[in-house]
């Protein structure tokens, strides 16, 4: 049984080595980062050397490192993909996050394979199938409800990873081909153009424009920080923060926020423990309202509902601060809310569009702007850059530490000390003192206690010093000798911790593993010979070529989603007998898409119609 409900993991994104270390220092139990190639975020690739450096630092705290190789592969890329997979495993990666089934045919040893959310993990049958195929973990679809997650857990004992924070793909993961209808870029190949964030016109069957220039497929960012307990009780093992393209400040703030809240839920459930070691002090008070966000939503966690989109803008607006009481050219007086500071960035809707500026200063109750805006009374003001919070965050020094106890013993003029942490690691150091017996042994013991707890800039906090032999045979020990004893012992303990391997659970494929859906359709994304061989091996012969191999996607449902434009904008047909689910159309420039509605399943499909 792979699923170990006792160990709970907070999983953080890492754009690069610096962000990875920041995530670890702020409390992450695991980090995920892109490999040199074949990651779903092309702009967040990392060298093998940097992955090795992250793994070395992570092992100090028992933190695991996952490398994303989660794009679809073409035949001429298979050799490079396998070479890179083996290199990052050798560098210390504990798991590979993959979408393409070709990796199951590469006979990779000693590493876990995690089924990326891009494999569309939304049903009990799919999760059970992936577990039987040899995946150690299944990363769940972001559009799932709590009840759907519970049903998946009931069907399999594989580890389940769930996104809890960050951007949401409005389409079912791995099933979006919209980028390729507008450009050569493909989300499944790590180069999504974010077509879902573009403005669209909404048209009815007669061609009438119902809505113009709205971001009709753009949804708010996920925030499930208030639902962590529900996810724990549902059997989720890993709690994932989205954001491999986000900056270090975002990583530090969000990881610190979730660390506190997840620890609180773990403590309330006997038998649950953190998956890594050490206590983190981020050095600042985290606040999600001060971090990049398109607005916060729990999305469909409690079932399908309206009010989850951002039709006016796909950009981060920050937190709401106040409304405008009155204004003049280049200034306004706020109606309530927090105080502003020079350098703050603010934004607001102006003339139907998002606009923004910076605060130059505050005087006499007025907020002075660096542009001559005259804002109507009642305008909502959002702060998307908080200068004071950013200064506190930049000046903070995060520290993660491991508690250590020391036992000191004496033997014929030598002093030995055993340094032991709470995770089973220990190291011993000794110094020879040629100074004879101590005349005042109690003072020597007090000096040793004082010097041994001074762990300084190390990762250790020496919390306890005890003496195995009491005051018997205490030699005279110089302060320099006590310091050398401490340095040698803590360096040896650090070396011991760094050389450890984190626990891995490579899964074996179950005998008789069978693909549960008949012949794989094009949406199963088979784009190379190894993936085709995999499906043939598990009963899925005759797989259709994946859409990334097809040049013409006219007539194809390039997006399928539980998000519904009708429901979101008060046009839901469910339960109404006077109308059928007539299609609507989206138009962006020359590109036209037909919206089809399956009201029984609460599902919407976006079908590419071509250029208008």
C-alpha positions as CSV (number, residue, x, y, z in Angstrom):
1,X,0.0,0.0,0.0
2,X,1.6,3.3,-1.2
3,X,-0.7,5.7,0.5
4,X,0.5,6.6,4.0
5,X,-2.1,8.7,5.6
6,X,0.2,9.5,8.5
7,X,2.6,11.7,6.4
8,X,1.2,14.9,5.0
9,X,3.1,17.0,2.5
10,X,3.0,20.7,1.6
11,X,4.3,20.9,-2.0
12,X,5.7,24.2,-3.2
13,X,6.7,25.4,-6.7
14,X,10.2,26.4,-7.5
15,X,11.1,28.4,-10.6
16,X,14.8,28.1,-9.9
17,X,17.4,27.2,-7.2
18,X,16.8,30.4,-5.2
19,X,13.0,29.9,-5.1
20,X,13.5,26.3,-4.1
21,X,15.6,27.2,-1.1
22,X,13.1,29.9,-0.2
23,X,10.3,27.4,-0.3
24,X,12.2,24.9,1.9
25,X,13.2,27.6,4.4
26,X,9.6,28.7,4.7
27,X,8.4,25.2,5.4
28,X,7.7,23.2,2.3
29,X,7.9,19.4,2.7
30,X,8.6,19.0,-1.0
31,X,9.3,21.2,-4.0
32,X,8.7,20.7,-7.7
33,X,10.7,22.3,-10.5
34,X,11.2,22.0,-14.2
35,X,14.0,19.9,-15.8
36,X,16.3,21.2,-18.5
37,X,13.6,20.4,-21.1
38,X,10.1,18.8,-21.5
39,X,8.5,20.7,-18.6
40,X,5.0,22.2,-19.0
41,X,6.5,25.7,-18.2
42,X,9.2,26.3,-20.8
43,X,10.3,29.5,-19.0
44,X,10.9,27.6,-15.8
45,X,13.5,25.0,-16.8
46,X,16.5,24.2,-14.6
47,X,19.9,22.6,-15.3
48,X,20.8,19.2,-13.9
49,X,23.5,21.0,-11.7
50,X,20.8,23.2,-10.1
51,X,18.5,20.3,-9.5
52,X,21.4,18.5,-7.7
53,X,22.0,21.6,-5.6
54,X,18.4,21.8,-4.6
55,X,18.4,18.1,-3.7
56,X,21.5,18.5,-1.6
57,X,19.9,21.3,0.4
58,X,16.5,19.6,0.6
59,X,18.0,16.4,2.1
60,X,19.1,18.4,5.2
61,X,15.4,18.6,6.2
62,X,14.1,15.4,4.7
63,X,12.4,17.5,1.9
64,X,11.7,15.7,-1.4
65,X,12.4,17.1,-4.9
66,X,10.1,16.4,-7.8
67,X,11.1,17.3,-11.4
68,X,8.4,18.1,-14.0
69,X,8.9,16.4,-17.4
70,X,5.3,16.7,-18.1
71,X,5.0,17.6,-21.8
72,X,3.9,15.3,-24.6
73,X,6.9,13.8,-26.5
74,X,7.4,13.3,-30.2
75,X,9.3,10.3,-31.6
76,X,12.4,12.3,-32.3
77,X,12.5,13.5,-28.6
78,X,12.2,10.2,-26.9
79,X,16.0,9.6,-26.6
80,X,16.6,13.1,-25.1
81,X,13.7,12.7,-22.7
82,X,15.0,9.4,-21.4
83,X,18.5,10.8,-21.1
84,X,17.3,13.8,-19.1
85,X,15.1,11.6,-16.9
86,X,18.0,9.5,-15.9
87,X,20.2,12.5,-15.3
88,X,17.8,14.2,-13.0
89,X,17.2,11.0,-11.1
90,X,21.0,10.6,-10.7
91,X,21.1,14.3,-9.5
92,X,18.7,13.5,-6.7
93,X,15.2,13.8,-7.9
94,X,12.8,11.7,-5.8
95,X,10.1,11.6,-8.4
96,X,9.3,12.6,-12.0
97,X,6.0,14.3,-12.8
98,X,5.0,13.1,-16.2
99,X,2.1,13.3,-18.7
100,X,3.4,11.1,-21.5
101,X,3.0,7.4,-21.0
102,X,6.2,6.8,-22.8
103,X,8.1,7.2,-19.5
104,X,6.4,3.9,-18.3
105,X,8.2,2.2,-21.2
106,X,11.7,3.5,-20.4
107,X,12.4,1.1,-17.5
108,X,13.4,3.9,-15.1
109,X,14.6,2.5,-11.8
110,X,14.7,3.9,-8.3
111,X,12.4,6.8,-8.9
112,X,8.7,7.5,-8.4
113,X,6.6,8.4,-11.3
114,X,3.8,10.9,-10.5
115,X,0.9,11.1,-13.0
116,X,0.7,14.8,-13.8
117,X,-2.7,16.6,-13.6
118,X,-2.2,16.8,-17.4
119,X,-3.2,13.1,-17.6
120,X,-6.8,14.3,-16.8
121,X,-7.2,12.6,-13.4
122,X,-10.9,13.2,-12.7
123,X,-12.5,9.7,-12.1
124,X,-12.0,6.7,-9.8
125,X,-11.5,4.5,-12.8
126,X,-8.7,6.7,-14.2
127,X,-6.9,7.0,-10.8
128,X,-7.1,3.2,-10.2
129,X,-5.8,2.5,-13.7
130,X,-2.8,4.8,-13.3
131,X,-2.0,3.2,-10.0
132,X,-2.1,-0.2,-11.6
133,X,0.2,1.0,-14.4
134,X,3.0,1.8,-11.9
135,X,2.4,5.4,-10.9
136,X,3.2,6.1,-7.2
137,X,1.0,9.2,-7.1
138,X,-1.9,10.7,-9.0
139,X,-2.2,14.5,-9.2
140,X,-5.9,15.4,-9.2
141,X,-7.7,17.5,-11.7
142,X,-8.3,21.1,-10.4
143,X,-12.0,21.1,-11.4
144,X,-13.0,18.4,-8.9
145,X,-15.4,18.8,-6.0
146,X,-14.8,17.4,-2.5
147,X,-17.3,14.6,-3.1
148,X,-15.5,13.6,-6.4
149,X,-12.2,13.5,-4.5
150,X,-13.7,11.3,-1.9
151,X,-15.0,8.8,-4.6
152,X,-11.5,8.7,-6.1
153,X,-9.9,7.9,-2.7
154,X,-12.4,5.1,-2.1
155,X,-11.4,3.5,-5.4
156,X,-7.6,3.3,-4.9
157,X,-4.9,3.5,-2.2
158,X,-2.5,5.4,-4.4
159,X,-1.1,8.7,-3.1
160,X,-3.4,11.7,-4.1
161,X,-2.0,15.1,-4.7
162,X,-4.4,18.1,-4.8
163,X,-3.9,21.7,-5.9
164,X,-4.9,24.0,-3.1
165,X,-3.7,27.4,-4.4
166,X,-3.0,29.4,-7.5
167,X,-4.1,29.6,-11.1
168,X,-6.8,27.3,-12.4
169,X,-6.9,25.8,-15.9
170,X,-10.6,26.4,-16.8
171,X,-10.4,23.4,-19.2
172,X,-9.9,19.8,-18.0
173,X,-6.1,19.4,-17.7
174,X,-4.3,18.0,-20.7
175,X,-7.5,18.3,-22.8
176,X,-7.1,21.9,-23.9
177,X,-6.0,22.5,-27.5
178,X,-7.2,26.1,-27.8
179,X,-3.7,27.6,-28.1
180,X,-3.1,25.5,-31.2
181,X,-6.2,27.0,-33.0
182,X,-4.7,30.5,-32.8
183,X,-0.9,29.7,-33.0
184,X,1.6,26.9,-33.3
185,X,1.9,27.0,-29.5
186,X,0.6,24.1,-27.4
187,X,-0.2,23.8,-23.7
188,X,0.6,20.1,-23.8
189,X,4.0,21.0,-25.2
190,X,4.9,23.5,-22.5
191,X,4.0,26.6,-24.4
192,X,0.4,27.6,-23.6
193,X,-0.5,31.0,-25.0
194,X,-3.3,31.3,-22.4
195,X,-6.1,31.6,-24.9
196,X,-8.6,31.3,-22.0
197,X,-7.4,34.7,-20.6
198,X,-8.2,36.6,-23.9
199,X,-11.2,38.8,-24.5
200,X,-14.1,37.3,-26.4
201,X,-17.5,38.4,-27.9
202,X,-20.4,36.2,-27.0
203,X,-22.9,35.7,-29.9
204,X,-26.3,34.0,-30.1
205,X,-27.5,31.8,-33.0
206,X,-28.5,34.8,-35.0
207,X,-25.1,36.4,-34.7
208,X,-26.2,39.1,-32.2
209,X,-23.6,40.2,-29.8
210,X,-24.7,39.4,-26.2
211,X,-21.5,40.5,-24.5
212,X,-18.5,42.3,-26.1
213,X,-14.8,42.2,-25.3
214,X,-15.1,40.2,-22.0
215,X,-12.7,37.6,-20.6
216,X,-15.4,35.0,-20.7
217,X,-13.2,32.0,-20.0
218,X,-10.9,33.6,-17.4
219,X,-11.5,32.3,-13.9
220,X,-10.3,33.4,-10.5
221,X,-7.3,31.9,-8.7
222,X,-7.9,29.0,-6.3
223,X,-7.6,29.4,-2.5
224,X,-8.5,26.3,-0.5
225,X,-6.6,27.4,2.6
226,X,-9.9,27.3,4.6
227,X,-10.6,23.7,3.4
228,X,-7.4,21.8,4.3
229,X,-9.1,19.8,7.0
230,X,-11.8,18.6,4.5
231,X,-9.1,17.5,2.1
232,X,-7.2,15.7,4.9
233,X,-10.3,13.9,5.9
234,X,-11.0,13.0,2.3
235,X,-7.6,11.2,2.1
236,X,-5.4,13.7,0.3
237,X,-1.7,13.3,1.0
238,X,0.0,16.2,-0.8
239,X,-1.2,19.8,-0.8
240,X,0.1,21.6,-3.9
241,X,0.7,25.3,-4.5
242,X,0.7,26.3,-8.2
243,X,3.2,28.8,-9.5
244,X,6.5,27.7,-11.1
245,X,6.5,31.0,-13.0
246,X,5.9,33.1,-9.9
247,X,8.6,35.1,-8.2
248,X,10.3,34.3,-4.9
249,X,8.2,36.7,-2.9
250,X,5.0,34.8,-4.0
251,X,6.6,31.5,-3.0
252,X,7.7,32.7,0.4
253,X,4.4,34.3,1.3
254,X,2.1,31.5,0.1
255,X,4.2,28.7,1.5
256,X,4.5,30.4,4.9
257,X,0.7,31.0,4.9
258,X,-0.2,27.4,4.1
259,X,2.5,26.0,6.5
260,X,0.8,27.5,9.5
261,X,-2.7,26.4,8.5
262,X,-1.8,22.9,7.5
263,X,0.2,22.4,10.7
264,X,-2.9,23.4,12.6
265,X,-5.1,20.8,10.8
266,X,-2.4,18.1,11.2
267,X,-2.2,18.8,15.0
268,X,-6.0,18.3,15.3
269,X,-5.8,14.8,13.8
270,X,-3.9,12.2,15.9
271,X,-1.6,10.0,13.8
272,X,-0.9,12.7,11.2
273,X,2.6,14.2,10.9
274,X,4.5,16.5,8.6
275,X,6.4,14.7,5.8
276,X,9.6,16.6,6.5
277,X,11.7,17.9,9.4
278,X,12.5,21.1,11.1
279,X,10.7,24.2,12.2
280,X,10.4,27.3,10.0
281,X,10.4,30.9,10.9
282,X,9.7,33.0,7.7
283,X,10.7,36.2,9.5
284,X,7.5,38.0,8.5
285,X,3.7,37.6,8.9
286,X,2.3,36.0,5.7
287,X,-0.8,37.5,4.1
288,X,-2.4,36.1,0.9
289,X,-4.1,39.4,0.2
290,X,-0.7,40.9,-0.6
291,X,0.3,38.3,-3.1
292,X,-0.5,37.9,-6.8
293,X,-4.1,36.9,-7.3
294,X,-6.8,37.3,-9.9
295,X,-9.3,37.1,-7.0
296,X,-9.8,34.2,-4.7
297,X,-12.3,31.3,-5.2
298,X,-12.9,27.8,-3.9
299,X,-14.1,27.1,-7.5
300,X,-16.2,24.0,-7.7
301,X,-15.1,22.4,-4.4
302,X,-18.7,22.3,-3.1
303,X,-20.2,21.7,-6.5
304,X,-20.9,23.7,-9.7
305,X,-21.8,27.3,-9.1
306,X,-21.6,30.8,-10.6
307,X,-19.4,33.7,-9.5
308,X,-16.0,32.1,-10.3
309,X,-14.9,34.1,-13.3
310,X,-13.0,37.4,-13.9
311,X,-14.8,38.8,-17.0
312,X,-13.4,42.3,-16.7
313,X,-9.7,41.4,-16.5
314,X,-7.5,38.4,-16.4
315,X,-4.8,40.3,-14.5
316,X,-4.0,40.4,-10.8
317,X,-5.9,43.2,-9.1
318,X,-4.7,42.5,-5.6
319,X,-6.8,43.0,-2.5
320,X,-9.7,45.4,-2.1
321,X,-8.9,48.4,0.0
322,X,-11.6,51.0,-0.2
323,X,-14.0,53.0,-2.3
324,X,-13.5,56.6,-3.5
325,X,-15.3,59.1,-1.4
326,X,-14.4,62.1,-3.5
327,X,-11.6,63.0,-5.9
328,X,-9.9,65.6,-8.0
329,X,-7.3,65.5,-10.8
330,X,-4.5,63.3,-9.4
331,X,-6.0,62.6,-6.0
332,X,-8.8,60.9,-4.1
333,X,-10.1,60.6,-0.6
334,X,-10.7,57.0,0.5
335,X,-13.9,55.9,2.2
336,X,-12.6,53.7,5.0
337,X,-10.0,50.9,4.4
338,X,-6.3,50.6,5.1
339,X,-3.9,53.5,4.9
340,X,-1.9,53.8,1.7
341,X,1.9,54.5,1.5
342,X,4.0,56.2,-1.2
343,X,5.1,53.6,-3.7
344,X,1.9,51.4,-3.4
345,X,0.5,50.2,-6.7
346,X,-3.3,50.5,-7.1
347,X,-5.8,49.6,-9.8
348,X,-9.4,50.2,-10.5
349,X,-12.0,49.9,-13.3
350,X,-12.1,53.1,-15.4
351,X,-14.2,53.4,-18.5
352,X,-14.9,49.7,-18.5
353,X,-11.3,48.7,-18.4
354,X,-8.7,47.9,-15.7
355,X,-6.4,50.9,-15.1
356,X,-3.7,51.4,-12.5
357,X,-1.1,53.8,-11.2
358,X,1.1,54.4,-8.2
359,X,0.7,56.4,-5.0
360,X,3.0,59.4,-4.8
361,X,2.0,60.3,-1.2
362,X,-0.7,60.9,1.3
363,X,-1.5,64.3,2.9
364,X,-4.6,65.6,4.7
365,X,-6.6,62.5,4.1
366,X,-5.9,62.6,0.4
367,X,-4.1,60.0,-1.7
368,X,-1.9,61.6,-4.3
369,X,-1.5,59.7,-7.5
370,X,1.3,59.9,-10.2
371,X,-1.3,60.4,-12.9
372,X,-4.0,62.9,-13.4
373,X,-6.9,60.5,-12.9
374,X,-10.2,61.9,-11.6
375,X,-12.0,58.8,-10.2
376,X,-15.8,58.8,-9.8
377,X,-17.1,58.5,-6.3
378,X,-17.7,54.9,-5.4
379,X,-14.9,53.5,-7.5
380,X,-13.4,50.4,-5.9
381,X,-9.7,50.7,-5.2
382,X,-7.5,47.6,-5.1
383,X,-3.9,47.4,-4.1
384,X,-1.7,45.2,-6.3
385,X,1.6,46.2,-4.8
386,X,2.0,46.9,-1.1
387,X,5.3,48.7,-0.6
388,X,5.4,48.3,3.1
389,X,4.6,44.6,3.0
390,X,7.1,44.0,0.2
391,X,9.8,45.8,2.3
392,X,9.1,43.6,5.3
393,X,9.2,40.5,3.2
394,X,12.5,41.5,1.4
395,X,14.1,42.4,4.7
396,X,13.0,39.1,6.4
397,X,15.4,36.3,6.9
398,X,13.7,33.0,6.8
399,X,15.3,30.2,8.9
400,X,14.5,26.5,9.1
401,X,16.0,24.7,12.0
402,X,16.3,21.2,13.5
403,X,16.4,20.7,17.3
404,X,19.4,18.9,18.7
405,X,20.3,17.5,22.1
406,X,23.9,17.0,23.2
407,X,25.3,14.4,25.6
408,X,28.8,15.2,26.9
409,X,31.1,12.6,28.5
410,X,34.7,12.8,29.8
411,X,37.5,10.2,29.5
412,X,41.0,10.7,30.7
413,X,41.4,14.3,29.7
414,X,39.2,14.1,26.6
415,X,35.8,15.5,26.1
416,X,33.3,13.8,23.8
417,X,29.9,15.0,22.7
418,X,27.1,13.1,20.9
419,X,24.9,15.4,18.9
420,X,21.4,13.8,18.2
421,X,18.4,15.2,16.4
422,X,14.8,14.0,16.7
423,X,15.0,12.2,13.3
424,X,17.4,9.4,14.2
425,X,20.6,11.1,13.0
426,X,23.6,11.4,15.3
427,X,27.2,12.4,15.2
428,X,30.1,12.3,17.8
429,X,33.0,14.7,18.2
430,X,35.9,14.7,20.6
431,X,38.7,17.0,21.7
432,X,41.7,16.2,23.9
433,X,42.4,18.7,26.7
434,X,46.0,18.6,28.0
435,X,45.3,20.9,30.8
436,X,44.8,18.5,33.7
437,X,41.7,18.2,35.9
438,X,39.4,21.2,36.4
439,X,39.7,22.9,39.8
440,X,36.2,24.2,39.5
441,X,34.3,21.5,37.5
442,X,30.9,23.3,37.9
443,X,32.2,26.3,36.1
444,X,33.6,24.1,33.3
445,X,30.2,22.4,32.9
446,X,28.4,25.7,32.7
447,X,30.9,27.0,30.1
448,X,30.4,23.9,28.0
449,X,26.7,24.2,28.2
450,X,26.9,27.9,27.2
451,X,29.2,27.3,24.2
452,X,27.5,24.2,22.9
453,X,24.1,25.8,22.5
454,X,25.6,28.6,20.4
455,X,24.7,27.1,17.1
456,X,24.9,30.4,15.3
457,X,24.2,30.4,11.5
458,X,23.9,26.6,11.3
459,X,20.5,24.9,10.6
460,X,20.5,23.5,14.2
461,X,19.1,24.7,17.5
462,X,20.8,23.0,20.4
463,X,18.0,22.7,22.8
464,X,19.5,20.6,25.6
465,X,23.0,19.8,26.9
466,X,23.4,17.0,29.5
467,X,26.4,15.4,31.1
468,X,26.7,11.6,31.2
469,X,29.2,11.5,34.0
470,X,28.1,14.4,36.2
471,X,31.1,16.2,37.6
472,X,33.4,13.1,37.7
473,X,36.7,13.4,35.8
474,X,36.0,16.9,34.4
475,X,39.2,18.2,32.7
476,X,39.9,21.9,32.4
477,X,38.4,22.8,29.0
478,X,39.2,26.1,27.2
479,X,36.4,28.0,25.4
480,X,38.2,27.5,22.1
481,X,38.2,23.7,22.7
482,X,34.4,23.8,23.5
483,X,33.8,25.8,20.3
484,X,35.8,23.3,18.3
485,X,33.8,20.4,19.8
486,X,30.6,22.1,18.8
487,X,31.7,23.0,15.2
488,X,33.0,19.4,14.6
489,X,29.9,17.8,15.9
490,X,27.4,20.0,14.1
491,X,29.3,19.7,10.8
492,X,29.4,15.9,11.2
493,X,25.6,15.9,11.9
494,X,24.9,18.1,8.9
495,X,27.0,15.7,6.7
496,X,25.0,12.7,8.0
497,X,21.7,14.4,7.2
498,X,22.8,15.5,3.8
499,X,24.0,12.1,2.8
500,X,20.6,10.5,3.6
501,X,18.2,9.5,0.9
502,X,14.7,10.6,1.3
503,X,12.1,7.8,1.3
504,X,11.0,6.8,-2.1
505,X,8.2,4.4,-3.2
506,X,8.7,3.4,-6.8
507,X,5.5,1.5,-7.8
508,X,5.3,-1.7,-9.7
509,X,2.8,-2.2,-12.5
510,X,0.0,-4.6,-11.4
511,X,-0.4,-7.8,-13.4
512,X,-3.3,-7.6,-15.8
513,X,-3.5,-3.8,-15.8
514,X,-6.1,-2.8,-18.3
515,X,-7.1,0.5,-19.9
516,X,-10.7,1.1,-18.9
517,X,-12.1,3.1,-21.8
518,X,-11.7,0.9,-24.9
519,X,-9.8,2.4,-27.8
520,X,-7.9,5.6,-26.8
521,X,-9.3,8.7,-28.4
522,X,-7.2,11.6,-29.8
523,X,-7.8,13.4,-26.5
524,X,-5.6,10.7,-24.8
525,X,-2.7,12.5,-26.4
526,X,-0.7,9.6,-27.9
527,X,2.0,11.4,-29.8
528,X,4.9,8.8,-30.0
529,X,5.6,5.2,-30.5
530,X,6.4,4.4,-26.9
531,X,3.1,5.8,-25.7
532,X,1.3,3.8,-28.4
533,X,3.2,0.6,-27.3
534,X,2.1,1.3,-23.7
535,X,-1.6,1.5,-24.7
536,X,-1.3,-1.7,-26.8
537,X,0.2,-3.4,-23.8
538,X,-2.7,-2.5,-21.5
539,X,-5.5,-3.3,-23.9
540,X,-5.8,0.1,-25.7
541,X,-4.7,-0.9,-29.2
542,X,-5.5,1.4,-32.1
543,X,-5.1,4.7,-30.3
544,X,-6.0,7.7,-32.4
545,X,-3.2,10.2,-33.1
546,X,-3.2,12.9,-30.5
547,X,-4.4,16.3,-31.4
548,X,-0.9,17.7,-31.2
549,X,-0.1,15.6,-34.2
550,X,-3.1,17.0,-36.2
551,X,-2.8,20.2,-38.2
552,X,-6.5,21.0,-38.6
553,X,-8.6,21.2,-35.5
554,X,-11.8,22.5,-37.0
555,X,-14.8,20.7,-35.6
556,X,-12.8,19.5,-32.5
557,X,-13.9,20.2,-29.0
558,X,-10.7,22.1,-28.1
559,X,-11.8,22.6,-24.5
560,X,-14.1,20.7,-22.3
561,X,-15.0,22.1,-18.9
562,X,-17.4,22.1,-16.0
563,X,-17.3,25.9,-16.1
564,X,-20.3,27.2,-18.0
565,X,-20.7,30.6,-19.6
566,X,-24.5,30.3,-19.3
567,X,-24.4,29.5,-15.6
568,X,-21.9,32.2,-14.9
569,X,-23.9,35.0,-16.6
570,X,-27.4,34.1,-15.5
571,X,-28.5,32.2,-18.6
572,X,-28.5,28.6,-17.2
573,X,-31.0,26.4,-18.9
574,X,-31.0,23.6,-16.3
575,X,-34.5,22.8,-15.1
576,X,-36.1,25.1,-17.8
577,X,-38.5,23.4,-20.2
578,X,-39.0,26.3,-22.6
579,X,-35.5,26.2,-24.1
580,X,-33.1,23.6,-25.2
581,X,-29.3,23.8,-24.8
582,X,-28.9,25.9,-27.9
583,X,-25.3,26.7,-28.7
584,X,-23.7,30.1,-28.3
585,X,-20.5,31.3,-30.1
586,X,-17.3,32.9,-28.9
587,X,-15.3,35.2,-31.2
588,X,-11.8,36.6,-30.7
589,X,-10.7,38.5,-33.8
590,X,-11.1,36.1,-36.7
591,X,-11.3,33.0,-34.5
592,X,-14.8,31.5,-33.9
593,X,-15.8,28.8,-31.4
594,X,-19.2,27.1,-30.8
595,X,-20.2,26.5,-27.3
596,X,-22.1,23.3,-26.7
597,X,-23.9,22.6,-23.4
598,X,-24.5,19.2,-21.8
599,X,-27.0,20.4,-19.1
600,X,-27.5,16.9,-17.7
601,X,-23.7,16.7,-16.9
602,X,-23.3,20.4,-16.2
603,X,-20.6,20.4,-18.9
604,X,-19.6,22.9,-21.6
605,X,-17.5,22.2,-24.7
606,X,-15.7,24.8,-26.8
607,X,-15.6,23.6,-30.5
608,X,-13.3,25.3,-32.9
609,X,-15.2,26.5,-36.0
610,X,-12.3,28.1,-37.8
611,X,-11.7,31.7,-38.9
612,X,-14.7,33.8,-39.4
